[in-house]
Amino acid sequence: MPAYARREIVDETVVGIYHCVSRCVRRAFLCGVDRYSGRNFDHRKLWIQARLEELAAIFSLDVLGFSVMSNHIHVVLRTRPDVAETWSDEEVARRWWQLHPWRRDEDGSPAEPEPHELAVLQADADLLAKRRWRLASLSSFMGSLCEPIARRANREDAARGRFWEGRFKSQAVIDEAGVLACSIYVDLNPIRARVADTPETSEFTGAFERIAARQQATLAPAGASAPAAGSETAGPARDAWLSPVSDADVRAEGVLPASSGSTRRASDRGFLPISLDEYLELLDWTGRQIRADKRGAIRADLRPILERLRINADAWIDTIERFGKKFRRAVGRTSSLASFAASRGKHWFHGVTASKLAFG
């Protein structure tokens, strides 16, 4: 249980970005090789990513990034209550059915609902409104991610009892500087943990999916779609369930997309004022500094990215390496932290000193 009420951090009535972490109880292994028993649980990473992809297509939340580690998971989510409000009653019913199907096909996937079953789900207006709200809820998303994984792992281990360390922890990420630092931190978790050397080998992270999709698009013949993850046939890009990185088009048009052309994610809105290539270049350079245990001066061509977001380039590596210790409830510039605290009826949140050093 966190030391603060969730409502102090999360306002699910407005668009917001949150860094969420769930850890296994008693140092239990979620994935990887357990050094005590010698058992390998790497296959569970597939469970988690598959569940994330499934939920991204059901909930009105954008998945900005993720990483799956040996005994914990990181997910960066953007709540989109505005998207849920655009759904018809039938759309809400269909999405709820996908989350809690009354019938399943032989392969275990939700069966196609019959018209009368959708009608039953829409019959109670008050209950439908609650379901619409839950499909836009950060807590509901994380519960729908963690609970099935816990049940499945306990069945596999022939165990009972708690699998996760209570409720998930969450941080509000309240401006672009915070979003960039948080995203880089999450994507570099396998490198910091010494289980990967570079982002392109950091499997089960958002960065790995974006890099793989970019490589597929580069290698695909002109006019052909990139292969889907785990498929040899043409299909949508493997990272199509993740929010795009660049928010440039949205800024140029001055609109906030409330729907998506993709059926695999809530919206097409990006989350940073930089391109995917710029993001990956900064990620790669940062990862190499951390992995090599050296603090080289940040390259001249990368400084403008940080300067554009008013981030202290000289403190960049330290910010990423110590991100989890520097920031608690919220991440962002000092002015953003002050405004966020005031909006929650607080004088300040922990992390002001770290914010000054990291973001100026």
C-alpha distance (Angstrom), angle and dihedral (degrees) to the residues before:
residue distance angle dihedral
M1 . . .
P2 3.83 . .
A3 3.80 118.8 .
Y4 3.80 91.3 -118.5
A5 3.77 136.1 50.6
R6 3.79 114.6 -95.2
R7 3.80 90.3 -129.0
E8 3.82 89.3 64.7
I9 3.79 88.4 66.4
V10 3.79 109.2 22.1
D11 3.80 124.6 60.6
E12 3.78 104.7 -179.2
T13 3.80 93.6 -174.6
V14 3.82 92.5 73.5
V15 3.81 136.7 44.9
G16 3.81 109.7 -86.7
I17 3.81 140.7 156.4
Y18 3.81 121.4 -128.5
H19 3.79 135.3 -177.2
C20 3.81 108.2 -143.2
V21 3.82 127.5 -167.6
S22 3.81 129.5 -173.1
R23 3.80 121.0 -173.3
C24 3.79 130.8 -166.1
V25 3.79 117.3 -111.4
R26 3.82 122.3 -107.2
R27 3.82 92.3 7.4
A28 3.82 89.2 -67.3
F29 3.77 115.3 168.8
L30 3.76 118.7 -109.1
C31 3.81 94.8 177.1
G32 3.78 138.5 -8.9
V33 3.82 128.7 43.5
D34 3.80 116.5 -37.1
R35 3.80 104.8 -138.6
Y36 3.82 91.1 -154.2
S37 3.80 99.9 52.9
G38 3.81 99.0 20.4
R39 3.81 90.6 -131.5
N40 3.80 119.8 141.3
F41 3.79 116.8 -135.6
D42 3.81 98.7 175.3
H43 3.80 91.4 122.1
R44 3.81 89.1 69.9
K45 3.79 89.4 69.9
L46 3.78 86.5 68.2
W47 3.81 89.8 53.5
I48 3.79 92.0 53.8
Q49 3.78 97.3 46.1
A50 3.81 91.5 45.9
R51 3.81 90.2 50.9
L52 3.81 91.6 48.1
E53 3.80 90.7 52.1
E54 3.80 90.3 48.3
L55 3.81 93.5 50.4
A56 3.82 92.8 45.2
A57 3.82 87.7 63.1
I58 3.82 93.2 48.5
F59 3.82 108.3 39.1
S60 3.79 128.5 62.8
L61 3.81 91.4 -120.9
D62 3.80 126.7 106.9
V63 3.81 116.0 -132.2
L64 3.81 104.5 -141.1
G65 3.79 97.7 174.9
F66 3.80 146.3 -25.9
S67 3.78 144.4 -175.5
V68 3.79 129.5 -163.8
M69 3.80 115.3 -148.3
S70 3.81 133.8 -179.6
N71 3.80 96.4 -87.9
H72 3.81 106.0 5.6
I73 3.78 143.9 35.4
H74 3.80 133.2 -140.4
V75 3.79 122.6 -153.3
V76 3.82 127.0 177.5
L77 3.80 109.5 -155.7
R78 3.79 135.7 179.6
T79 3.79 115.9 -153.5
R80 3.81 113.6 -135.6
P81 3.82 109.3 -171.7
D82 3.81 86.8 157.4
V83 3.81 89.3 64.9
A84 3.81 93.0 50.7
E85 3.79 90.0 52.3
T86 3.81 90.6 60.1
W87 3.80 93.5 56.9
S88 3.77 119.1 104.1
D89 3.81 118.4 -126.3
E90 3.80 89.1 -104.2
E91 3.82 90.6 52.6
V92 3.81 90.5 52.6
A93 3.82 89.8 49.1
R94 3.81 92.3 49.5
R95 3.78 92.9 48.9
W96 3.81 91.8 47.2
W97 3.79 88.9 50.6
Q98 3.82 90.0 53.5
L99 3.80 88.9 52.5
H100 3.82 96.7 42.5
P101 3.83 107.9 17.7
W102 3.78 119.8 -172.2
R103 3.79 90.3 -152.3
R104 3.79 134.5 28.5
D105 3.79 134.6 -159.3
E106 3.79 121.7 -119.2
D107 3.80 91.3 -91.0
G108 3.81 90.6 56.1
S109 3.80 96.6 -107.7
P110 3.82 119.4 129.5
A111 3.80 112.0 -83.0
E112 3.81 118.9 -125.1
P113 3.82 106.6 -88.5
E114 3.79 118.7 -119.4
P115 3.83 118.6 -124.5
H116 3.81 91.6 -109.2
E117 3.82 91.0 52.0
L118 3.80 91.3 53.2
A119 3.79 88.6 47.2
V120 3.82 90.7 55.1
L121 3.82 90.6 51.0
Q122 3.82 89.9 52.3
A123 3.80 97.0 43.2
D124 3.82 97.8 87.9
A125 3.83 107.8 59.3
D126 3.81 94.6 -167.5
L127 3.80 93.1 49.6
L128 3.80 91.0 46.4
A129 3.82 89.8 52.6
K130 3.81 89.8 53.0
R131 3.78 90.3 50.1
R132 3.80 91.2 49.7
W133 3.82 88.4 52.7
R134 3.80 92.4 48.2
L135 3.79 91.1 50.8
A136 3.82 86.8 58.8
S137 3.82 95.5 43.4
L138 3.81 124.1 112.8
S139 3.81 91.6 -153.9
S140 3.79 92.1 49.2
F141 3.82 91.0 50.1
M142 3.80 92.9 51.0
G143 3.80 91.8 44.8
S144 3.80 90.5 50.6
L145 3.81 88.7 50.7
C146 3.79 100.0 45.3
E147 3.80 104.7 35.3
P148 3.84 98.2 60.1
I149 3.81 90.3 45.2
A150 3.80 90.6 51.9
R151 3.81 92.5 49.5
R152 3.79 92.3 47.0
A153 3.82 93.4 47.4
N154 3.81 91.9 47.8
R155 3.81 90.4 51.0
E156 3.78 90.2 50.3
D157 3.82 91.9 47.9
A158 3.82 93.1 42.2
A159 3.79 85.5 -126.6
R160 3.79 137.1 134.3
G161 3.77 134.1 -153.5
R162 3.76 135.9 44.9
F163 3.79 118.7 -10.8
W164 3.83 100.2 175.6
E165 3.81 126.8 55.6
G166 3.79 95.3 -107.8
R167 3.79 118.4 -84.3
F168 3.77 122.6 1.4
K169 3.81 118.2 -99.4
S170 3.78 119.1 -121.9
Q171 3.81 138.3 -166.1
A172 3.77 125.2 -166.1
V173 3.81 110.8 -128.1
I174 3.77 101.9 -155.0
D175 3.80 109.6 178.5
E176 3.80 142.1 20.0
A177 3.81 94.8 -93.6
G178 3.79 89.4 55.1
V179 3.80 92.3 45.2
L180 3.81 92.7 53.4
A181 3.81 93.5 47.1
C182 3.80 92.7 45.1
S183 3.81 93.8 47.2
I184 3.80 93.3 49.0
Y185 3.82 90.6 46.6
V186 3.80 92.6 51.7
D187 3.81 94.2 45.5
L188 3.81 91.9 49.0
N189 3.81 96.2 51.1
P190 3.84 94.2 104.6
I191 3.82 90.4 49.5
R192 3.81 92.7 48.4
A193 3.82 88.4 49.2
R194 3.83 90.7 51.0
V195 3.80 94.1 -121.0
A196 3.82 93.7 114.6
D197 3.80 135.3 27.8
T198 3.80 102.6 -152.3
P199 3.83 138.4 14.6
E200 3.80 91.8 -105.4
T201 3.82 89.4 60.2
S202 3.83 94.8 42.3
E203 3.77 98.0 102.6
F204 3.81 120.6 -164.8
T205 3.79 95.0 32.7
G206 3.76 131.1 109.3
A207 3.81 90.0 -116.6
F208 3.80 92.4 55.7
E209 3.82 91.0 52.0
R210 3.82 92.4 48.3
I211 3.81 93.0 47.8
A212 3.81 92.5 47.1
A213 3.81 91.5 48.7
R214 3.81 90.7 48.0
Q215 3.81 90.9 51.2
Q216 3.81 91.1 48.0
A217 3.79 90.9 50.9
T218 3.81 90.5 49.6
L219 3.80 92.9 50.1
A220 3.82 96.7 41.3
P221 3.83 117.3 101.3
A222 3.80 116.0 -102.9
G223 3.79 110.8 -77.8
A224 3.81 93.9 13.8
S225 3.79 125.4 117.6
A226 3.79 119.5 -121.6
P227 3.83 115.8 -105.0
A228 3.78 116.1 -95.8
A229 3.81 119.9 -113.9
G230 3.79 110.4 -76.7
S231 3.81 92.5 6.7
E232 3.77 133.1 108.1
T233 3.81 93.1 -159.7
A234 3.78 129.5 81.8
G235 3.79 115.3 -87.6
P236 3.79 144.2 126.0
A237 3.79 119.8 -35.9
R238 3.79 112.6 -82.4
D239 3.82 91.6 -121.2
A240 3.82 94.7 49.8
W241 3.82 89.8 110.2
L242 3.82 90.8 60.8
S243 3.78 123.1 79.8
P244 3.82 111.5 -102.9
V245 3.81 113.8 -107.0
S246 3.80 100.5 -132.2
D247 3.79 119.0 74.6
A248 3.82 92.6 -179.8
D249 3.81 96.7 111.0
V250 3.79 92.1 50.8
R251 3.79 91.3 50.1
A252 3.79 92.1 49.0
E253 3.80 92.5 51.2
G254 3.79 93.9 40.6
V255 3.80 92.9 -136.6
L256 3.78 135.9 115.5
P257 3.82 109.8 -135.0
A258 3.78 109.6 -130.4
S259 3.78 95.8 -170.3
S260 3.77 139.7 32.5
G261 3.76 134.9 -125.6
S262 3.79 85.3 -143.3
T263 3.79 122.8 76.6
R264 3.81 88.6 -152.2
R265 3.82 100.0 68.9
A266 3.79 139.7 32.9
S267 3.81 98.3 -116.0
D268 3.80 144.3 -8.2
R269 3.78 95.1 -121.4
G270 3.81 117.4 128.6
F271 3.79 123.8 -146.1
L272 3.83 109.3 -143.0
P273 3.83 134.3 54.0
I274 3.81 90.5 -128.5
S275 3.79 134.2 79.9
L276 3.80 125.5 -101.7
D277 3.80 89.3 -111.1
E278 3.81 91.7 54.1
Y279 3.79 90.6 48.0
L280 3.80 93.6 49.5
E281 3.81 92.5 46.3
L282 3.80 91.7 52.9
L283 3.81 90.4 44.1
D284 3.80 92.8 51.1
W285 3.81 94.2 48.1
T286 3.81 92.5 46.7
G287 3.80 92.1 48.2
R288 3.79 92.3 51.5
Q289 3.81 91.6 52.2
I290 3.80 91.5 50.8
R291 3.81 95.7 42.9
A292 3.80 93.7 48.6
D293 3.82 93.2 48.8
K294 3.78 91.4 -126.5
R295 3.78 134.5 116.5
G296 3.78 107.0 -140.6
A297 3.78 119.3 179.1
I298 3.78 111.0 -92.5
R299 3.78 111.7 -100.7
A300 3.79 118.7 -101.5
D301 3.82 92.2 -122.6
L302 3.83 91.1 54.7
R303 3.79 97.2 48.2
P304 3.83 94.0 75.9
I305 3.82 90.1 59.8
L306 3.78 90.7 57.3
E307 3.79 94.3 39.3
R308 3.80 90.0 53.0
L309 3.80 88.1 58.9
R310 3.83 93.7 39.5
I311 3.79 94.6 -115.1
N312 3.80 122.2 153.2
A313 3.81 102.3 -112.5
D314 3.80 92.9 -165.1
A315 3.82 90.9 57.0
W316 3.81 95.4 40.2
I317 3.83 100.0 105.2
D318 3.81 92.7 45.3
T319 3.80 89.7 49.5
I320 3.81 91.8 54.9
E321 3.81 96.5 41.8
R322 3.79 93.5 49.2
F323 3.79 98.9 31.7
G324 3.81 94.3 119.1
K325 3.80 92.2 53.2
K326 3.80 98.4 38.7
F327 3.80 98.1 55.4
R328 3.79 131.3 42.6
R329 3.79 122.1 165.9
A330 3.79 99.7 3.8
V331 3.81 139.4 18.0
G332 3.80 126.1 -152.9
R333 3.79 146.6 78.9
T334 3.81 118.4 -38.4
S335 3.80 92.0 -107.1
S336 3.80 90.2 51.8
L337 3.81 91.7 47.6
A338 3.81 90.6 51.9
S339 3.79 92.4 50.3
F340 3.80 92.2 45.1
A341 3.82 92.7 49.6
A342 3.81 91.1 49.3
S343 3.81 90.5 50.8
R344 3.81 88.1 55.7
G345 3.81 94.3 47.3
K346 3.81 93.5 -105.4
H347 3.79 131.7 124.2
W348 3.81 93.5 -139.4
F349 3.81 144.9 -22.9
H350 3.80 128.4 -129.5
G351 3.80 112.6 -90.0
V352 3.80 103.9 55.4
T353 3.82 93.4 123.2
A354 3.80 92.1 46.1
S355 3.79 89.3 47.4
K356 3.81 92.1 54.2
L357 3.80 91.3 51.5
A358 3.81 95.3 43.9
F359 3.78 102.7 37.9
G360 3.78 104.9 18.7
